[in-house]
Amino acid sequence: MKTNVPKILHWVWFNFKDPSVESDPPENRFPFQESWIEHHPDWEVKVWKDADARMFLKEHYRWFLPIYDSYPAGIFRADAIRYFLLYHFGGVYTDWDVECHRSIEPLICEPGVEFYAFQEPNPGFSTCNGLMAATPKSSFLKAAIRNLKT
């Protein structure tokens, strides 16, 4: 199936208890990750840890590091980095607690669409960033990045 969204699955794992210590995701989260890999066997998988994310920003988006470092908690950095990863590489970002039951490819094949956010309909509520797909250099993500709070 042809899609403009690159076949890359992104996950972000930060140690929120002690950001100075690199850690691996707990084993009880792996079944959800495996469900994505099972339904997307030919996709590249990238797991971004604290240090990886910071190095990526330092190399490609150095201007954002002071803002990134000023965030009061790791969750804010984890939320911010996902926009940069999708903007830079494209692909699909999903939180660790999102289970996959079938390939996402049929949902990300619409010609000309560069950003997808998935959630249950909830009028008047903000868009969830726990499952997103994008093409590289998405204008939507460029705007989102420009509007990240300091």
N, C-alpha and C positions, 0 to 999 in steps of 0.2 A: 504494500500500500504506500502511495506517495504522500509525503507530508513535508511542508516547509520547515517544520520544527525538527531540529536535529535530534537524532536518536541517542539522547544522553539523559540518564536519570541522575539527579542531584539530591544528595541528602546532606544536612548540616548537623554536626554533633559537637556541642560545646559543653564543657564541664562548668555548670552554673554554680556548683558548690565552691570550687576553688579554681578560678580561671588560670592560675599559674601552673596547674598540673594538667597535663594532657591525659585524656582518658579515652577508652573505647566505649561504644554504645553497649548497654546491658543486653545480655542474651535474650531476655524476654521480648525485646523489640524486633529481633531478627525475623520472626515469621511474617510480619508485614512487609519487610524489605524483600524477603524471598518471594512473596506473592507478586511483587512488581517484576522481579527478575524472571520468574517463571513465565509471565505473560509477555515479556519483552526480551526474549533470549538473545537477540542480535543487537541490543542496545548497550552502549558504554555506561558504566556505573562509576560515579564519582562521589566519594564521601569526604566532606570538607570538615576538618577539625579546626579548633581555635587558631592554631599557628598557621595552618594552610590558608585560612581565610585572611588573616592579617598579612601574610606574605603576598597573596594574590592582590590585595588592595595596594600594598606598598609598590608592587611592580606595575600595576595597571591604572590605579585610581588614587594615587598618592594624595591628591587634593582632599580626599574624603577622610583620611586617617585621623586628623584632629577631631572631626565630628564623631567618628567611629569610637575613638578612644574616650571621648567625653560621655558616652552613654553610661548611665549609672548601674546597669546590670547586663549580664551576658545575653539575656533574652532579646534585648534591643539590638545587640550586635548580630545575633542569629537571624533576627527578622530582616535587618538591613542587608546582610551579605547575600541573601537569596535573590534580591532584585539585581544586584551587580552580577552574580553568576549567570542568571538567565539573560541579562542584557548582553553580557560578553560572549557567552558560549551558545545560548539558546538551549532548548531541551525542556525537560519536565522536572520541576521541583515538587517534592512531596514531604510532608512531615512524617516522622517515624511511625505515627499511630494511624496512618491511612492505609487501609488494606485494598488491594487490587483484585478484582474478580474476573477481569477480561482486559484485553489490550486497549490502551487509550488511543491507539492510532486512528480508528474511525472517527473519533471526536476532534482530531486536530488536523484534518485534511481540507478544511474549507479554504479555497484559494483566496489570497489577499489578506487573510486574518493573521495578525502577528502576535496576538496575546490572548490567552484563554485563562479564565479563572473559574473554578468549579466549586459549587456549593448548592445546598438546598435553597430554593427560592425563599427569600425573606425580604419583602418590600420595605424600603426605608432603612435597611441595615447595611453596614459596610461590607465590602467584599473580603472574604477570608483569604489569607495568603498561605494556607496549608497545602494547597494543591494548585499549581499554576504551570502553564506551558507557554513558551514563547519562541519566536525566531530571534536570532542574534540581532542586536541593535534595534529592538522594538521601540517605536516612538512612545508607546504607552509607558514602558519601563524607564525610558529616558526621562519622561516627565515625573514619574514616581520617584526616581533617584534625586532629581532636582528639588523635590519637595520633602525629602527626609528631614526630620526635625533635628535641631542641634540640642 
